[in-house]
């Protein structure tokens, strides 16, 4: 495709004006927020016809976005990277939960053996 050629696709799903857009950090998801109180998450690979088929520009069932509903209009959507400290906290919690699960399994196994 040359720079003068452009692919277009109509994305429908909002029932009112769209006020904000944001691409995920890896470029795989487009989020749109609208006055209808919805955030729509579009998987871009699915919209481009990842299977190698030429896209006809028409919307089909595979193009349906994930819908997140809100009470009021959506004025901003954004993808962010969590701070390193938060990532470390999540890892710590997962490790603690893993140890707790292991302890529960050991207690259950020991209790089952005694019965």
C-alpha positions in Angstrom: 0.0 0.0 0.0 1.4 3.4 -0.9 1.1 6.5 1.2 -1.6 7.8 -1.2 -3.7 4.7 -0.7 -5.7 4.6 2.6 -7.8 1.9 4.1 -10.9 3.2 5.9 -13.4 1.4 8.1 -16.4 2.7 9.8 -16.6 1.8 13.5 -20.1 2.0 14.9 -21.2 1.3 18.4 -21.8 4.7 20.1 -25.3 6.2 20.1 -24.0 9.7 20.3 -20.9 11.9 19.7 -17.5 10.4 20.4 -15.4 12.8 22.5 -12.1 10.9 23.0 -9.9 8.3 21.5 -6.7 6.5 22.8 -4.5 3.8 21.4 -2.9 1.2 23.7 0.8 1.4 24.2 1.4 -1.5 21.8 -1.0 -0.1 19.3 -3.3 -3.2 19.4 -6.4 -1.6 20.9 -8.3 1.6 20.2 -10.5 2.9 23.0 -13.3 5.4 22.2 -15.4 7.3 24.8 -18.7 8.9 24.0 -21.5 11.1 25.3 -23.6 7.9 25.5 -21.6 6.8 28.6 -19.8 4.0 26.9 -16.1 3.1 26.4 -15.6 0.8 23.4 -12.4 -1.2 23.1 -11.6 -2.2 19.5 -9.1 -5.0 18.8 -7.3 -3.6 15.8 -5.9 -6.8 14.5 -9.5 -8.2 14.2 -10.5 -5.1 12.3 -7.7 -5.4 9.8 -8.5 -9.0 8.8 -5.7 -10.7 10.6 -6.4 -13.9 8.7 -5.0 -12.4 5.5 -8.4 -11.8 3.9 -9.0 -8.5 2.2 -11.2 -6.4 4.4 -14.3 -5.1 2.6 -14.6 -2.1 4.9 -18.0 -3.3 6.2 -18.5 -4.1 9.9 -19.2 -7.7 10.8 -19.7 -9.7 14.0 -15.9 -10.2 14.5 -15.5 -6.5 14.6 -17.7 -6.0 17.6 -15.9 -4.0 20.4 -15.8 -4.7 24.1 -18.3 -2.3 25.8 -17.8 -0.7 29.2 -20.8 1.3 30.4 -20.7 4.4 32.6 -23.4 6.5 34.1 -22.3 9.8 32.5 -20.6 10.9 29.3 -17.0 9.8 28.9 -14.6 12.7 28.4 -11.2 10.9 28.6 -9.8 7.5 27.9 -6.2 6.7 28.4 -3.8 3.7 28.5 -1.1 4.0 31.2 1.9 2.0 32.3 1.7 1.2 36.1 4.5 2.6 38.2 7.3 0.1 38.9 6.4 0.2 42.6 2.9 -0.9 41.8 4.1 -3.8 39.7 6.4 -5.0 42.6 3.4 -4.8 44.9 1.3 -7.0 42.6 4.1 -9.5 42.3 4.4 -9.6 46.1 0.6 -10.1 46.6 0.7 -12.9 44.0 3.6 -14.6 45.8 1.8 -14.3 49.2 -1.4 -15.7 47.7 0.6 -18.6 46.2 2.0 -19.4 49.7 -1.4 -19.1 51.3 -2.9 -21.5 48.6 -0.1 -23.9 49.2 -0.7 -23.8 53.0 -4.4 -24.4 52.5 -3.7 -27.3 50.2 -1.3 -28.8 52.7 -3.8 -28.4 55.6 -6.6 -29.9 53.4 -4.3 -32.8 52.4 -3.2 -33.5 56.0 -6.8 -33.3 57.2 -8.0 -35.7 54.5 -5.3 -38.1 55.4 -6.3 -38.1 59.1 -10.0 -38.7 58.4 
